[in-house]
Amino acid sequence: MPKRRSKLRIAMVGHAFMGRAHSNAMRQANRFFDLPFDIEMAVVVGRDADRAEAARAQFGFAEASIDLEATLAREDIDLIDVATPNDTHAPITLAALKAGKNVMCEKPLALNTREAKSMAALAKKKGLKVGMWHNYRRCPAATLAQKIVARGDIGKIRHVRAVYLQDWLSDASTPASWRTDASVCGSGAHGDLNAHLIDMTHFLTGLRFTDVSAIEATFIKSRKDGSGKKRTVDVDDALAFLARFDNGAIGTFEATRSAPGRKNYNKIELSGEKGSIVWNLERMNELAVFRFDGPADTRGFQTVMCMDDVHPYAGQWWPDGHIIGYEHTFVHTLVDFVLSMRGKKPFSPSFDDGVAVQQVLDASLKAAKTRRWVKVS
Ligand SMILES: NC(=O)c1ccc[n+]([C@@H]2O[C@H](COP(=O)([O-])OP(=O)(O)OC[C@H]3O[C@@H](n4cnc5c(N)ncnc54)[C@H](O)[C@@H]3O)[C@@H](O)[C@H]2O)c1
């Protein structure tokens, strides 16, 4: 007889890009992983009844709603999933926590450090489980990279070289959206893409940023919105920064949405005393590893295929080498969060991790605006 599991009822707020990715994870998690809860897709919450209903039918939720307050008041909802634009993360999360709900929130955690700290503080006060969807941590190759660094295989880290390049804002005819409006997103490529690089650096290296210096540019200063109205673009198209870390290492970070030909080029290279590692989302099942040990005449970067049984998460899917994709990183994130709800093992990225990312984002944005080095608080 299979063990009876209790249910974990989720209400998801927002149902576009991330809503699609999160709800796919909700559908797959129990099918591939042994979890203490049966995930139930209870409600999808939107702002427009027809679109919310269409999302309900397509994604497989039991109900659709446009009443967030009423959803939060329901006793049968255990977890609120926040998959909406950045300016709504704090208000929705704070309301959910006040209503006694656990929360999973998209990145960046908030518009600024002050907001992020208020979310982390309330979650602690309420003793609720919270986490963030920095999904790239849970590519098997990235999780393996973290293990390799933690066990000292490449020695003390000296360099972090990270880029996240996209091209969809290269063209002036790409319409304005919430992603080009600072009041909704906080910053442009920076908060969107550097947020991932900063979290990945924290995760892979355990290092903390101490000082940053930055440059930013907005190449196209106004764009038409969907209705043809001209809108000012008040966020960066690109932001690059230099960083110093608490162990003496140095780092370079570059985020842009104006790099023609680069689609989702999220790449991080770590150089240590004894070797290097390169992870690149566009080759997400592979890890490039270099070490100085072994015979000198065959030394070079090795490409490790990270989808064998011995690799993180890989054994839950297919036979060795049968690769996985972007959507699986969300499944892994949800699985680890659900496991943390029953066990004592904390989930990361936590809201404290989100605050740490936000502090680096805020410091580097300030460095770009003031053209000075800024200490990371
Ligand atoms: N983890 C990742 O890799 C990743 C990738 C893309 C986006 N994101 C993050 O996910 C969040 C959502 O991004 P997206 O790409 O899904 O955006 P999107 O524009 O595709 O979708 C946003 C959704 O939120 C809804 N919405 C907006 N305001 C709302 C409100 N007040 N109440 C209820 N619903 C509301 C919209 O109707 C839409 O369904 C952002 O914070 C973004 O930074 C993360």
The ligand as an SDF file (V2000), in Angstrom:
LIG
                    3D

 44 48  0  0  0  0  0  0  0  0999 V2000
   13.4460   32.7230  -12.3490 N   0  0  0  0  0  0  0  0  0  0  0  0
   13.5660   33.1550  -13.5900 C   0  0  0  0  0  0  0  0  0  0  0  0
   14.3600   32.6440  -14.3490 O   0  0  0  0  0  0  0  0  0  0  0  0
   12.6720   34.2600  -14.0700 C   0  0  0  0  0  0  0  0  0  0  0  0
   12.4330   34.4320  -15.4370 C   0  0  0  0  0  0  0  0  0  0  0  0
   11.5360   35.4460  -15.8330 C   0  0  0  0  0  0  0  0  0  0  0  0
   10.9360   36.2590  -14.9010 C   0  0  0  0  0  0  0  0  0  0  0  0
   11.2290   36.0870  -13.5810 N   0  0  0  0  0  0  0  0  0  0  0  0
   10.5820   36.9340  -12.5530 C   0  0  0  0  0  0  0  0  0  0  0  0
    9.2340   36.4930  -12.4240 O   0  0  0  0  0  0  0  0  0  0  0  0
    8.3580   37.5870  -12.1810 C   0  0  0  0  0  0  0  0  0  0  0  0
    7.2510   37.5680  -13.2470 C   0  0  0  0  0  0  0  0  0  0  0  0
    7.8780   37.6800  -14.5170 O   0  0  0  0  0  0  0  0  0  0  0  0
    7.1740   37.1210  -15.8480 P   0  0  0  0  0  0  0  0  0  0  0  0
    8.2470   37.0330  -16.8580 O   0  0  0  0  0  0  0  0  0  0  0  0
    6.3650   35.9190  -15.5340 O   0  0  0  0  0  0  0  0  0  0  0  0
    6.2250   38.3490  -16.1830 O   0  0  0  0  0  0  0  0  0  0  0  0
    4.9750   38.3480  -17.1570 P   0  0  0  0  0  0  0  0  0  0  0  0
    4.7580   39.7540  -17.5430 O   0  0  0  0  0  0  0  0  0  0  0  0
    5.1440   37.3070  -18.2030 O   0  0  0  0  0  0  0  0  0  0  0  0
    3.7850   37.8590  -16.1960 O   0  0  0  0  0  0  0  0  0  0  0  0
    3.3440   38.6000  -15.1090 C   0  0  0  0  0  0  0  0  0  0  0  0
    1.9960   38.0750  -14.6520 C   0  0  0  0  0  0  0  0  0  0  0  0
    1.6050   38.7570  -13.4620 O   0  0  0  0  0  0  0  0  0  0  0  0
    0.2510   39.2370  -13.6100 C   0  0  0  0  0  0  0  0  0  0  0  0
    0.0980   40.3850  -12.7170 N   0  0  0  0  0  0  0  0  0  0  0  0
    0.6950   41.5850  -12.7950 C   0  0  0  0  0  0  0  0  0  0  0  0
    0.3560   42.3350  -11.7390 N   0  0  0  0  0  0  0  0  0  0  0  0
   -0.4810   41.5930  -10.9790 C   0  0  0  0  0  0  0  0  0  0  0  0
   -1.1790   41.8110   -9.7630 C   0  0  0  0  0  0  0  0  0  0  0  0
   -1.0920   42.9740   -9.1180 N   0  0  0  0  0  0  0  0  0  0  0  0
   -1.9470   40.7930   -9.2740 N   0  0  0  0  0  0  0  0  0  0  0  0
   -2.0650   39.6290   -9.9220 C   0  0  0  0  0  0  0  0  0  0  0  0
   -1.4260   39.3670  -11.0750 N   0  0  0  0  0  0  0  0  0  0  0  0
   -0.6500   40.3310  -11.5950 C   0  0  0  0  0  0  0  0  0  0  0  0
    0.1290   39.5160  -15.0980 C   0  0  0  0  0  0  0  0  0  0  0  0
   -1.2170   39.5930  -15.4890 O   0  0  0  0  0  0  0  0  0  0  0  0
    0.8720   38.2940  -15.6400 C   0  0  0  0  0  0  0  0  0  0  0  0
    0.0280   37.1530  -15.6020 O   0  0  0  0  0  0  0  0  0  0  0  0
    9.2240   38.8310  -12.2160 C   0  0  0  0  0  0  0  0  0  0  0  0
    9.5190   39.2290  -10.9120 O   0  0  0  0  0  0  0  0  0  0  0  0
   10.5010   38.4050  -12.9300 C   0  0  0  0  0  0  0  0  0  0  0  0
   11.6550   39.1000  -12.4930 O   0  0  0  0  0  0  0  0  0  0  0  0
   12.0570   35.0990  -13.1680 C   0  0  0  0  0  0  0  0  0  0  0  0
  1  2  1  0
  2  3  2  0
  2  4  1  0
  4  5  1  0
  4 44  2  0
  5  6  2  0
  6  7  1  0
  7  8  2  0
  8  9  1  0
  8 44  1  0
  9 10  1  0
  9 42  1  0
 10 11  1  0
 11 12  1  0
 11 40  1  0
 12 13  1  0
 13 14  1  0
 14 15  2  0
 14 16  1  0
 14 17  1  0
 17 18  1  0
 18 19  2  0
 18 20  1  0
 18 21  1  0
 21 22  1  0
 22 23  1  0
 23 24  1  0
 23 38  1  0
 24 25  1  0
 25 26  1  0
 25 36  1  0
 26 27  1  0
 26 35  1  0
 27 28  2  0
 28 29  1  0
 29 30  1  0
 29 35  2  0
 30 31  1  0
 30 32  2  0
 32 33  1  0
 33 34  2  0
 34 35  1  0
 36 37  1  0
 36 38  1  0
 38 39  1  0
 40 41  1  0
 40 42  1  0
 42 43  1  0
M  CHG  2   8   1  16  -1
M  END
$$$$
